Amino acid sequence: MATLKVPEKLGKYPITGVIGRGAMGIVFKGYDPVIKRPVAIKTIRKELLEDDDAGTGIAASGISSQYASDTLSSRFQREAQAAGALNHPGIVAVYEYGEDSSYAFIAMELVEGNNLRDYIANGTSFDEQDTVSIMSQLLDALHYAHSATVWHRDIKPANIMVMSNGRIKLTDFGIARLESADRTRTNVIMGTPGYIAPELYLGGQVDHRMDIFAAGVVFYQLLARKSPFRGGPEAIMHDVCYHDPEAASRADPSHRWPQYDAIVSKAIAKAPSDRFQSAGEFRSAILDAYAQPVANTISEATIVTHRSKSAFAEPGPGSGGAAPSTPKTFSVAGSSAPPPTGWSGVVLAGVEVEIAKYVGPVAKVLVRRAAKENKDLESLVGALMPAIDDPKERSAFARAVLGKPMTTPLRITPKMPEVSTAPPGTRPGDLLSATDLERATKVLIGYIGPIGKVIAKRAATEGVSRRDFFAKVAGSLDNDAVRERFMREAGFVEV
């Protein structure tokens, strides 16, 4: 496989990592130097825009379509225009559309979490409260988008992110269109088999109700713990157009919650006119059937259980040696560096996920450093716990990783001494001053969160020089560009 060439910069955004491959190109992690925030940058290579056959790569599997080059380019730009106009807590924000010599790109919000597909693949069985919460949040976001005459066109679990706080965000308006967009090319079929509405296959009039259908399929999947339409692309297409699936409660091995069967059936009706006519109407029907206050997040227990399974489970028999599902982030790049000797990268990624809740983005640095000196999970947890100030949060971290409280006494590292006067023979001008420490701490906290205070204080050993202090502190940052910017903002200039 050819080595991926990572550009140094796209537009104004320095590139800091690679997230993965999207439907139309590479997704990079970047940094907005104006707003000073990380971003995800979704790209499509220019040669694809110029290729008359570019569209075939993003058509639904098993469906052949040809696109003119100007159509694909305008579709990608329209994605930014459509999604960029949306401002809703349940929708990933799009910031900017741009082009350079090699790529057209979209800069968007960086969101941490796992997509719903990962939860389902991991065997998560959502209870009724979580199922209703997911659908309530999804349909609220869709109702907002539809009110702005924007349709998603590819609703599926992979495009529904579950954040660490239990909220969901709808991602990838990658094939969204404005209602007023040119729709003269009726042979274009976009989407994912199993979630594509019948009218798309049959060449009928298409509108926001295609999203209602796809959301209904997701609801069925959450209730029945299986998809309503299965098989190859042709079999799925036939069933979507001509066959009604078994009721969700009967398809579910536990036969749970038959009160939602009629709601699912209406949502995935063959004719758009037989479905709910708005996402708001669909949402209201679910809430009426639930007849309890709806939670605005899915439960913490579900999130923690998913992380534990993803991060710490080993591949089972018959897995062919495949790695277990690892904690993922939408628009968050993983480290390409190998894990320290004796450690599984999957395990360390899980530890990073847990401690990041308390220490922020510096979690990766702390875990990798501690893993070099500690070769079993319990000692690693013990070494990391002093970085968490609150004793209750320390205990919660240990339970999340180990599945039990710590059994060995925790050795808390003594507080580092305050900066003092210079030792004999040292020039005062070379020493770290209290002003330097205060300013550097404030700037570092802006980069990596509250743990910056701990890192700065530990680096401020008695009699340390300014040069050594700033070198130690900057070492906690991700890359040279960020380190240089920190040095500049913190006031360290070598002469």
Secondary structure as UniProt FT lines:
FT   STRAND          9..10
FT   TURN            11..12
FT   STRAND          13..21
FT   STRAND          26..32
FT   TURN            33..36
FT   STRAND          37..45
FT   HELIX           46..49
FT   TURN            52..53
FT   HELIX           54..58
FT   TURN            61..62
FT   HELIX           69..84
FT   TURN            89..90
FT   STRAND          94..99
FT   STRAND          103..109
FT   STRAND          113..115
FT   HELIX           116..121
FT   TURN            122..123
FT   HELIX           128..147
FT   TURN            148..149
FT   STRAND          150..151
FT   HELIX           157..159
FT   STRAND          160..163
FT   TURN            164..165
FT   STRAND          168..170
FT   TURN            174..175
FT   STRAND          177..178
FT   TURN            179..180
FT   TURN            186..187
FT   TURN            193..195
FT   HELIX           198..202
FT   HELIX           209..224
FT   HELIX           233..242
FT   HELIX           248..251
FT   TURN            253..254
FT   HELIX           258..260
FT   HELIX           261..267
FT   HELIX           272..274
FT   HELIX           279..290
FT   HELIX           300..312
FT   TURN            317..318
FT   TURN            320..321
FT   TURN            341..342
FT   HELIX           345..359
FT   HELIX           360..362
FT   HELIX           363..373
FT   HELIX           377..384
FT   HELIX           385..387
FT   HELIX           391..402
FT   TURN            424..425
FT   HELIX           428..430
FT   HELIX           434..448
FT   HELIX           451..459
FT   TURN            462..463
FT   HELIX           466..474
FT   TURN            475..476
FT   HELIX           480..490
//
